Amino acid sequence: MAITAQDIKQYRENAIENMAITLMNANNTVTTLEIKNALRTTEPGLFWNQTEVSVVMDNLYKANKFTY
């Protein structure tokens, strides 16, 4: 089974969401900069940028997964 672009996109979105949850549980707050920096540490093989993290977090907010 080949990995598709959609699979990679979903993996990245899940990684962002999971990191946000992890950081929020630890600190009761989180910024997109903190999420990006943490992902660069835990997932160094992938390129993470502020814009992508912000867009995903905005989409999660619109889906009522986060309220901030």
C-alpha positions in Angstrom: 0.0 0.0 0.0 1.5 3.3 -1.1 1.5 6.4 1.1 -0.5 9.2 -0.4 -0.2 12.9 0.0 -3.5 12.8 1.9 -1.9 10.2 4.3 1.0 12.6 5.0 -1.4 15.6 5.5 -3.5 13.6 7.9 -0.3 12.4 9.8 0.9 16.0 10.1 -2.5 17.3 11.3 -2.7 14.6 13.9 0.8 15.3 15.1 0.0 19.0 15.5 -3.3 18.2 17.4 -1.6 15.6 19.6 1.3 18.0 20.4 -1.1 20.8 21.3 -3.0 18.5 23.7 0.3 17.3 25.2 1.5 20.9 25.8 -1.9 22.1 27.1 -2.0 19.2 29.6 1.4 20.2 30.8 1.0 23.9 30.9 -2.7 24.6 30.6 -1.9 26.9 27.7 0.0 26.7 24.4 1.0 28.8 21.4 1.6 27.8 17.8 5.2 28.7 18.2 5.6 26.2 21.1 3.8 23.5 19.1 6.1 24.1 16.1 9.2 24.1 18.2 8.2 20.9 20.0 7.4 19.2 16.7 10.8 20.1 15.4 12.3 18.3 18.4 10.0 15.2 18.3 9.7 14.9 14.5 13.0 16.3 13.2 12.7 14.4 9.9 9.8 16.7 8.9 9.8 20.4 8.2 7.4 22.3 10.4 6.4 25.9 9.9 4.4 28.4 11.8 1.8 28.9 9.1 0.9 25.3 8.8 0.6 24.9 12.6 -1.6 28.1 12.7 -3.9 26.9 9.9 -4.3 23.4 11.5 -5.0 24.9 14.9 -7.5 27.3 13.4 -9.3 24.4 11.7 -9.3 22.5 15.0 -10.9 25.5 16.6 -13.5 25.7 13.9 -14.3 22.0 14.4 -14.8 22.8 18.1 -11.9 20.6 19.2 -10.2 23.5 21.0 -11.7 26.6 22.5 -9.3 29.4 23.1 
